[in-house]
Amino acid sequence: MVKFTTLKRRAQKEIDEKIGKRSIQMDDQKALHYCNAVIQEVLRLSTMFSNFTRLISAPVNIDGYSIPVGTGVIPEFSLVHNDPNKFERHGFFCPDRHLNEQGEFVKDPRITPFSMGKRACIGEGLARMELFLFFTSFIQNLTFSSVTKVPPELKLQNSFSRAPEPYQVLVKNRE
């Protein structure tokens, strides 16, 4: 939100118009379409961790390659999240791609930051709830800006999980 101030203001405007100054609750998620789109776009572009090895339990053929039973594979969801055949301008941060013609949020089943199937993160529901409440409450009450005229470049540190390199942000109460 430091880098995309126009998008931040749009999220704040949605909260101001639909929620006002009262504390945001989980039921508000149904009304905050743009905020949900921002969160989904963040999850699409910032898959947080590498997945764990899975063993193939039935023969699989992918693009002409046969993968035999018992082969270990590591699902790489970020490849799907950044696939130019699935997402136009895949490297561009664009929450609007998750809104329909009526401006309503549309959950995209291709975006799977918590994995999928039997091995999906057991805490996904709690994590999504906290992400929504934290993000919307922060945007509702605070303004984030760069300490310099030019916002910092967001570089990632890659290891088992991905995290941004440290940078400074100015946080003020919203007036």
ZIQUI-V906371 format. One record per helix or strand of 3 or more residues. SS is the DSSP state (helix for helix, strand for strand). FROM is the first residue (numbers start at 1). TO is the last residue. If there is no record, write none. Layout:
{{SS FROM TO} {SS FROM TO}}
This chain:
{{helix 5 18} {helix 26 30} {helix 33 45} {strand 53 55} {strand 60 62} {strand 65 67} {strand 72 74} {helix 77 81} {helix 95 98} {helix 117 119} {helix 124 141} {strand 142 146} {strand 156 158} {strand 161 164} {strand 169 173}}
